[in-house]
């Protein structure tokens, strides 16, 4: 039987890092959205600035890190498949970062407790 490391060798060492980068940005956006929505219902004053903006900044930094990891995978890989996965990861992280910025602007500009 082959060892697990021998089976993962064709992946070029990108397997776990690519999976984390691939799912980190959308997960950060979803967690931010659900946290802000829950905070609005449970404690509406906590959903707005400054806490909501700090949460959005943290999610944005996760998206930027995932995009950087994806771009790094696409630039140092020799396999066309891994280059595609890296570019897909970077693009998806960019879209997630844009969604986080829109949500951050909404949290910053709109009142969370209008009543």
N, CA and C atoms as an extended XYZ file, in Angstrom:
345
Properties=species:S:1:pos:R:3:atomname:S:1:resname:S:1:resid:I:1 pbc="F F F"
N         0.832       -1.201        0.000 N   UNK     1
C         0.000        0.000        0.000 CA  UNK     1
C         0.863        1.247        0.000 C   UNK     1
N         0.403        2.207       -0.778 N   UNK     2
C         1.125        3.471       -0.811 CA  UNK     2
C         0.749        4.321        0.398 C   UNK     2
N         1.681        5.122        0.803 N   UNK     3
C         1.410        6.048        1.888 CA  UNK     3
C         0.592        7.228        1.360 C   UNK     3
N        -0.050        7.914        2.276 N   UNK     4
C        -0.893        9.043        1.885 CA  UNK     4
C        -0.058       10.129        1.217 C   UNK     4
N         1.146       10.358        1.707 N   UNK     5
C         2.002       11.386        1.124 CA  UNK     5
C         2.348       11.054       -0.320 C   UNK     5
N         2.516        9.778       -0.631 N   UNK     6
C         2.807        9.391       -2.005 CA  UNK     6
C         1.592        9.606       -2.905 C   UNK     6
N         0.412        9.416       -2.359 N   UNK     7
C        -0.797        9.634       -3.152 CA  UNK     7
C        -1.039       11.123       -3.411 C   UNK     7
N        -0.645       11.964       -2.463 N   UNK     8
C        -0.855       13.391       -2.622 CA  UNK     8
C         0.252       14.084       -3.400 C   UNK     8
N         1.322       13.392       -3.699 N   UNK     9
C         2.449       13.992       -4.406 CA  UNK     9
C         2.062       14.584       -5.766 C   UNK     9
N         1.172       13.949       -6.545 N   UNK    10
C         0.802       14.574       -7.823 CA  UNK    10
C         0.082       15.907       -7.682 C   UNK    10
N        -0.453       16.198       -6.513 N   UNK    11
C        -1.128       17.471       -6.317 CA  UNK    11
C        -0.147       18.628       -6.221 C   UNK    11
N         1.105       18.346       -6.092 N   UNK    12
C         2.110       19.390       -6.029 CA  UNK    12
C         2.115       20.149       -4.722 C   UNK    12
N         1.526       19.587       -3.686 N   UNK    13
C         1.505       20.245       -2.392 CA  UNK    13
C         0.463       21.342       -2.263 C   UNK    13
N        -0.386       21.522       -3.270 N   UNK    14
C        -1.368       22.594       -3.250 CA  UNK    14
C        -2.715       22.164       -2.688 C   UNK    14
N        -2.941       20.889       -2.485 N   UNK    15
C        -4.260       20.363       -2.160 CA  UNK    15
C        -4.956       21.048       -1.011 C   UNK    15
N        -4.375       20.991        0.184 N   UNK    16
C        -5.030       21.565        1.367 CA  UNK    16
C        -5.085       23.089        1.287 C   UNK    16
N        -4.009       23.712        0.857 N   UNK    17
C        -3.993       25.173        0.751 CA  UNK    17
C        -4.996       25.687       -0.268 C   UNK    17
N        -5.117       24.981       -1.375 N   UNK    18
C        -6.090       25.396       -2.393 CA  UNK    18
C        -7.507       25.230       -1.888 C   UNK    18
N        -7.763       24.160       -1.150 N   UNK    19
C        -9.113       23.948       -0.623 CA  UNK    19
C        -9.465       25.020        0.405 C   UNK    19
N        -8.520       25.368        1.261 N   UNK    20
C        -8.775       26.412        2.256 CA  UNK    20
C        -9.002       27.752        1.563 C   UNK    20
N        -8.155       28.084        0.591 N   UNK    21
C        -8.315       29.354       -0.112 CA  UNK    21
C        -9.608       29.380       -0.919 C   UNK    21
N       -10.004       28.236       -1.476 N   UNK    22
C       -11.202       28.159       -2.307 CA  UNK    22
C       -12.466       28.413       -1.493 C   UNK    22
N       -12.507       27.908       -0.259 N   UNK    23
C       -13.714       28.033        0.550 CA  UNK    23
C       -13.659       29.171        1.570 C   UNK    23
N       -12.506       29.777        1.801 N   UNK    24
C       -12.377       30.784        2.858 CA  UNK    24
C       -13.146       32.063        2.541 C   UNK    24
N       -13.012       32.586        1.332 N   UNK    25
C       -13.645       33.860        1.003 CA  UNK    25
C       -15.173       33.771        0.995 C   UNK    25
N       -15.777       32.787        0.321 N   UNK    26
C       -17.244       32.712        0.411 CA  UNK    26
C       -17.738       32.435        1.826 C   UNK    26
N       -16.979       31.646        2.584 N   UNK    27
C       -17.377       31.369        3.966 CA  UNK    27
C       -17.317       32.641        4.807 C   UNK    27
N       -16.297       33.478        4.587 N   UNK    28
C       -16.195       34.737        5.332 CA  UNK    28
C       -17.368       35.655        5.003 C   UNK    28
N       -17.753       35.702        3.726 N   UNK    29
C       -18.878       36.542        3.338 CA  UNK    29
C       -20.185       36.032        3.951 C   UNK    29
N       -20.402       34.724        3.897 N   UNK    30
C       -21.628       34.148        4.455 CA  UNK    30
C       -21.679       34.357        5.965 C   UNK    30
N       -20.553       34.140        6.638 N   UNK    31
C       -20.525       34.354        8.089 CA  UNK    31
C       -20.778       35.815        8.449 C   UNK    31
N       -20.212       36.727        7.676 N   UNK    32
C       -20.463       38.147        7.932 CA  UNK    32
C       -21.935       38.475        7.729 C   UNK    32
N       -22.512       37.981        6.654 N   UNK    33
C       -23.910       38.264        6.369 CA  UNK    33
C       -24.826       37.709        7.466 C   UNK    33
N       -24.569       36.489        7.888 N   UNK    34
C       -25.407       35.887        8.917 CA  UNK    34
C       -25.187       36.544       10.277 C   UNK    34
N       -23.964       36.929       10.581 N   UNK    35
C       -23.680       37.605       11.848 CA  UNK    35
C       -24.366       38.965       11.905 C   UNK    35
N       -24.263       39.716       10.812 N   UNK    36
C       -24.914       41.023       10.780 CA  UNK    36
C       -26.433       40.886       10.852 C   UNK    36
N       -26.991       39.906       10.161 N   UNK    37
C       -28.427       39.698       10.216 CA  UNK    37
C       -28.890       39.279       11.600 C   UNK    37
N       -28.152       38.390       12.230 N   UNK    38
C       -28.499       37.965       13.587 CA  UNK    38
C       -28.358       39.081       14.593 C   UNK    38
N       -27.317       39.897       14.439 N   UNK    39
C       -27.125       41.010       15.365 CA  UNK    39
C       -28.223       42.046       15.201 C   UNK    39
N       -28.737       42.206       13.979 N   UNK    40
C       -29.816       43.160       13.763 CA  UNK    40
C       -31.076       42.740       14.504 C   UNK    40
N       -31.357       41.437       14.500 N   UNK    41
C       -32.552       40.959       15.184 CA  UNK    41
C       -32.378       40.886       16.700 C   UNK    41
N       -31.202       40.487       17.151 N   UNK    42
C       -31.007       40.258       18.581 CA  UNK    42
C       -30.602       41.518       19.342 C   UNK    42
N       -29.715       42.287       18.772 N   UNK    43
C       -29.260       43.528       19.413 CA  UNK    43
C       -28.938       44.518       18.307 C   UNK    43
N       -29.947       45.245       17.867 N   UNK    44
C       -29.789       46.031       16.644 CA  UNK    44
C       -28.707       47.101       16.749 C   UNK    44
N       -28.443       47.622       17.913 N   UNK    45
C       -27.399       48.636       18.052 CA  UNK    45
C       -26.011       48.046       17.819 C   UNK    45
N       -25.852       46.747       18.055 N   UNK    46
C       -24.543       46.114       17.869 CA  UNK    46
C       -24.251       45.836       16.408 C   UNK    46
N       -25.262       45.848       15.543 N   UNK    47
C       -25.046       45.513       14.134 CA  UNK    47
C       -24.419       46.656       13.354 C   UNK    47
N       -24.583       47.872       13.823 N   UNK    48
C       -24.052       49.020       13.089 CA  UNK    48
C       -22.618       49.325       13.442 C   UNK    48
N       -22.178       50.525       13.077 N   UNK    49
C       -20.817       50.911       13.408 CA  UNK    49
C       -20.655       51.036       14.918 C   UNK    49
N       -19.528       50.777       15.474 N   UNK    50
C       -18.274       50.356       14.859 CA  UNK    50
C       -18.123       48.845       14.745 C   UNK    50
N       -18.897       48.052       15.489 N   UNK    51
C       -18.688       46.604       15.497 CA  UNK    51
C       -18.941       45.984       14.127 C   UNK    51
N       -19.998       46.384       13.469 N   UNK    52
C       -20.308       45.824       12.158 CA  UNK    52
C       -19.233       46.118       11.131 C   UNK    52
N       -18.654       47.290       11.207 N   UNK    53
C       -17.586       47.660       10.274 CA  UNK    53
C       -16.319       46.875       10.562 C   UNK    53
N       -16.021       46.651       11.840 N   UNK    54
C       -14.838       45.844       12.187 CA  UNK    54
C       -15.005       44.403       11.720 C   UNK    54
N       -16.201       43.866       11.862 N   UNK    55
C       -16.460       42.514       11.359 CA  UNK    55
C       -16.292       42.454        9.845 C   UNK    55
N       -16.775       43.480        9.157 N   UNK    56
C       -16.633       43.534        7.702 CA  UNK    56
C       -15.170       43.658        7.296 C   UNK    56
N       -14.405       44.412        8.055 N   UNK    57
C       -12.976       44.542        7.754 CA  UNK    57
C       -12.269       43.203        7.913 C   UNK    57
N       -12.608       42.448        8.953 N   UNK    58
C       -12.018       41.121        9.131 CA  UNK    58
C       -12.377       40.180        7.994 C   UNK    58
N       -13.643       40.199        7.566 N   UNK    59
C       -14.058       39.358        6.447 CA  UNK    59
C       -13.372       39.786        5.159 C   UNK    59
N       -13.191       41.085        4.973 N   UNK    60
C       -12.492       41.576        3.780 CA  UNK    60
C       -11.045       41.117        3.761 C   UNK    60
N       -10.389       41.144        4.911 N   UNK    61
C        -8.997       40.683        4.972 CA  UNK    61
C        -8.881       39.186        4.680 C   UNK    61
N        -9.869       38.404        5.112 N   UNK    62
C        -9.885       36.972        4.775 CA  UNK    62
C       -10.021       36.803        3.264 C   UNK    62
N       -10.881       37.598        2.641 N   UNK    63
C       -11.059       37.520        1.185 CA  UNK    63
C        -9.779       37.909        0.443 C   UNK    63
N        -9.112       38.937        0.921 N   UNK    64
C        -7.862       39.363        0.288 CA  UNK    64
C        -6.789       38.281        0.441 C   UNK    64
N        -6.724       37.668        1.619 N   UNK    65
C        -5.764       36.579        1.820 CA  UNK    65
C        -6.045       35.383        0.935 C   UNK    65
N        -7.321       35.045        0.769 N   UNK    66
C        -7.673       33.931       -0.114 CA  UNK    66
C        -7.353       34.255       -1.563 C   UNK    66
N        -7.584       35.503       -1.961 N   UNK    67
C        -7.247       35.904       -3.324 CA  UNK    67
C        -5.740       35.852       -3.554 C   UNK    67
N        -4.974       36.284       -2.578 N   UNK    68
C        -3.512       36.225       -2.705 CA  UNK    68
C        -3.022       34.786       -2.774 C   UNK    68
N        -3.617       33.906       -1.974 N   UNK    69
C        -3.218       32.492       -2.015 CA  UNK    69
C        -3.577       31.872       -3.351 C   UNK    69
N        -4.754       32.175       -3.872 N   UNK    70
C        -5.147       31.652       -5.174 CA  UNK    70
C        -4.251       32.161       -6.287 C   UNK    70
N        -3.914       33.447       -6.230 N   UNK    71
C        -3.039       33.997       -7.258 CA  UNK    71
C        -1.643       33.393       -7.176 C   UNK    71
N        -1.187       33.140       -5.957 N   UNK    72
C         0.135       32.506       -5.794 CA  UNK    72
C         0.128       31.101       -6.374 C   UNK    72
N        -0.943       30.361       -6.124 N   UNK    73
C        -1.042       29.010       -6.684 CA  UNK    73
C        -1.029       29.074       -8.212 C   UNK    73
N        -1.727       30.057       -8.774 N   UNK    74
C        -1.787       30.133      -10.235 CA  UNK    74
C        -0.476       30.568      -10.864 C   UNK    74
N         0.347       31.304      -10.127 N   UNK    75
C         1.592       31.779      -10.717 CA  UNK    75
C         2.761       30.805      -10.537 C   UNK    75
N         2.768       30.010       -9.478 N   UNK    76
C         3.914       29.124       -9.285 CA  UNK    76
C         3.654       27.700       -9.743 C   UNK    76
N         2.426       27.386      -10.121 N   UNK    77
C         2.111       26.028      -10.550 CA  UNK    77
C         2.540       25.813      -11.992 C   UNK    77
N         2.953       24.597      -12.288 N   UNK    78
C         3.300       24.245      -13.664 CA  UNK    78
C         2.167       23.500      -14.354 C   UNK    78
N         1.208       23.039      -13.601 N   UNK    79
C         0.084       22.296      -14.169 CA  UNK    79
C        -1.011       23.255      -14.616 C   UNK    79
N        -1.555       23.082      -15.818 N   UNK    80
C        -2.652       23.955      -16.258 CA  UNK    80
C        -3.887       23.839      -15.370 C   UNK    80
N        -4.128       22.656      -14.840 N   UNK    81
C        -5.298       22.483      -13.966 CA  UNK    81
C        -5.147       23.293      -12.690 C   UNK    81
N        -3.956       23.277      -12.084 N   UNK    82
C        -3.752       24.042      -10.862 CA  UNK    82
C        -3.734       25.535      -11.126 C   UNK    82
N        -3.239       25.936      -12.312 N   UNK    83
C        -3.313       27.360      -12.664 CA  UNK    83
C        -4.771       27.803      -12.764 C   UNK    83
N        -5.609       26.944      -13.350 N   UNK    84
C        -7.034       27.261      -13.446 CA  UNK    84
C        -7.677       27.346      -12.062 C   UNK    84
N        -7.358       26.388      -11.194 N   UNK    85
C        -7.915       26.401       -9.841 CA  UNK    85
C        -7.465       27.652       -9.092 C   UNK    85
N        -6.215       28.036       -9.247 N   UNK    86
C        -5.716       29.240       -8.586 CA  UNK    86
C        -6.405       30.496       -9.082 C   UNK    86
N        -6.604       30.589      -10.403 N   UNK    87
C        -7.280       31.768      -10.946 CA  UNK    87
C        -8.755       31.788      -10.576 C   UNK    87
N        -9.370       30.624      -10.548 N   UNK    88
C       -10.767       30.536      -10.121 CA  UNK    88
C       -10.907       30.954       -8.664 C   UNK    88
N        -9.976       30.508       -7.833 N   UNK    89
C        -9.994       30.881       -6.419 CA  UNK    89
C        -9.809       32.386       -6.246 C   UNK    89
N        -8.860       32.952       -6.977 N   UNK    90
C        -8.625       34.395       -6.878 CA  UNK    90
C        -9.844       35.184       -7.360 C   UNK    90
N       -10.467       34.740       -8.435 N   UNK    91
C       -11.654       35.426       -8.929 CA  UNK    91
C       -12.828       35.336       -7.969 C   UNK    91
N       -13.023       34.143       -7.414 N   UNK    92
C       -14.121       33.964       -6.468 CA  UNK    92
C       -13.877       34.788       -5.199 C   UNK    92
N       -12.644       34.867       -4.772 N   UNK    93
C       -12.320       35.686       -3.601 CA  UNK    93
C       -12.531       37.164       -3.903 C   UNK    93
N       -12.245       37.584       -5.123 N   UNK    94
C       -12.492       38.971       -5.507 CA  UNK    94
C       -13.969       39.323       -5.497 C   UNK    94
N       -14.794       38.414       -6.006 N   UNK    95
C       -16.241       38.639       -5.991 CA  UNK    95
C       -16.751       38.666       -4.546 C   UNK    95
N       -16.237       37.772       -3.710 N   UNK    96
C       -16.641       37.757       -2.301 CA  UNK    96
C       -16.198       39.035       -1.602 C   UNK    96
N       -15.009       39.536       -1.932 N   UNK    97
C       -14.531       40.788       -1.336 CA  UNK    97
C       -15.416       41.959       -1.749 C   UNK    97
N       -15.875       41.960       -3.001 N   UNK    98
C       -16.785       43.008       -3.446 CA  UNK    98
C       -18.112       42.934       -2.688 C   UNK    98
N       -18.617       41.722       -2.482 N   UNK    99
C       -19.854       41.556       -1.715 CA  UNK    99
C       -19.670       42.014       -0.274 C   UNK    99
N       -18.502       41.743        0.301 N   UNK   100
C       -18.221       42.195        1.669 CA  UNK   100
C       -18.160       43.719        1.724 C   UNK   100
N       -17.557       44.346        0.723 N   UNK   101
C       -17.492       45.809        0.708 CA  UNK   101
C       -18.881       46.437        0.578 C   UNK   101
N       -19.735       45.829       -0.240 N   UNK   102
C       -21.102       46.339       -0.368 CA  UNK   102
C       -21.841       46.194        0.959 C   UNK   102
N       -21.674       45.061        1.611 N   UNK   103
C       -22.316       44.862        2.904 CA  UNK   103
C       -21.751       45.827        3.950 C   UNK   103
N       -20.444       46.087        3.896 N   UNK   104
C       -19.837       47.032        4.838 CA  UNK   104
C       -20.383       48.440        4.616 C   UNK   104
N       -20.563       48.819        3.357 N   UNK   105
C       -21.134       50.141        3.072 CA  UNK   105
C       -22.574       50.231        3.565 C   UNK   105
N       -23.303       49.138        3.428 N   UNK   106
C       -24.671       49.121        3.923 CA  UNK   106
C       -24.708       49.251        5.438 C   UNK   106
N       -23.820       48.531        6.104 N   UNK   107
C       -23.761       48.613        7.573 CA  UNK   107
C       -23.356       50.010        8.010 C   UNK   107
N       -22.445       50.629        7.287 N   UNK   108
C       -21.926       51.927        7.659 CA  UNK   108
C       -22.955       53.037        7.412 C   UNK   108
N       -23.680       52.963        6.296 N   UNK   109
C       -24.520       54.080        5.888 CA  UNK   109
C       -25.978       53.986        6.327 C   UNK   109
N       -26.505       52.783        6.455 N   UNK   110
C       -27.925       52.682        6.799 CA  UNK   110
C       -28.087       52.461        8.306 C   UNK   110
N       -29.106       53.070        8.887 N   UNK   111
C       -29.327       52.877       10.317 CA  UNK   111
C       -29.819       51.453       10.605 C   UNK   111
N       -29.299       50.863       11.648 N   UNK   112
C       -29.696       49.487       11.966 CA  UNK   112
C       -30.939       49.434       12.823 C   UNK   112
N       -31.235       50.488       13.551 N   UNK   113
C       -32.432       50.524       14.417 CA  UNK   113
C       -33.303       51.705       14.002 C   UNK   113
N       -34.061       51.593       12.913 N   UNK   114
C       -34.820       52.751       12.446 CA  UNK   114
C       -36.034       53.084       13.297 C   UNK   114
N       -36.473       52.161       14.154 N   UNK   115
C       -37.682       52.442       14.937 CA  UNK   115
C       -37.402       53.148       16.225 C   UNK   115
